[in-house]
Amino acid sequence: MGQFLAERYVAQAEVARETALLRELASGAKVRLLQAVYIPDDELCFFLFESDSAASVGRLAAFDRISAAATP
């Protein structure tokens, strides 16, 4: 399993709903949402997933970008 960082634009009012939805979708797809970080000035949300591939993460939702990630 690897870690993948996915980003997408999310309105501030939708962050909690979007995060809950992704967590629910991930549980049925052998993908785990580890963390969400929201940047209010840019309306940008970063989602850190644990998954077997970026493609598995990409099947959850339309993200602007998905990149392999590593945590120190």
N, C-alpha and C positions, 0 to 999 in steps of 0.2 A: 504494500500500500504506500502511496506517495501523498504528498500534500500539493494542493493546487489553489492558487489565488485567483478568484474570479471578480471582475468589477462590472458594475452597471450603474447607470444613473437612476436614482430613486428620490422622489420628492420626500422631504422630511416627514410629512404627515403619514407616509406609507412605509417607513422603515420597519417599524415593529411588525406590521402585517406581512410585509415581504419576507422578513427574516423568519417568522413563524411558518409561512408557506413553504419556503425553501427547506426548513428543518423537517417539515412533514413529508415533502416530496423526496428528500434525501433518504429518509428512513426506509422507504420501500425500494430504493435503488442501489443498496449496498454502498452508499456514499454517506459520509458523516460531515455535517456542518460543525466546524470547531469554533469558529468565531466570526463575528461581523463587526466591522469598523466603519462608521459613517463620518464623512467629511462634509459638514453642513454648508460651508461656503461654496462648495463645488457641486452639491447634491450628488455626491459620488459615494457608493458603498462598496467596500471590499469584503468579500466573503472567503474565508479560509476553509477549505474542504479537505477531508482525507478520503482518498478514492484510489481505485486501481488505474484510472486514466483520466486525462483531461476530457476525453470524449464522454465519459460517464457523467462528469460534472456538467458538460454542455447539454446533455439531454434533459437536465432539470429545468432549464430556463434559457432565455436568450440573454447572454452576457455580452458585454462590449469586448472583453478580452479575458482569456484564461491562460495563466502561466504556471509552470512548475514552480514550487516554492520550497524553501528550506528554512527551518527555524534553528537558530543557534542554540 
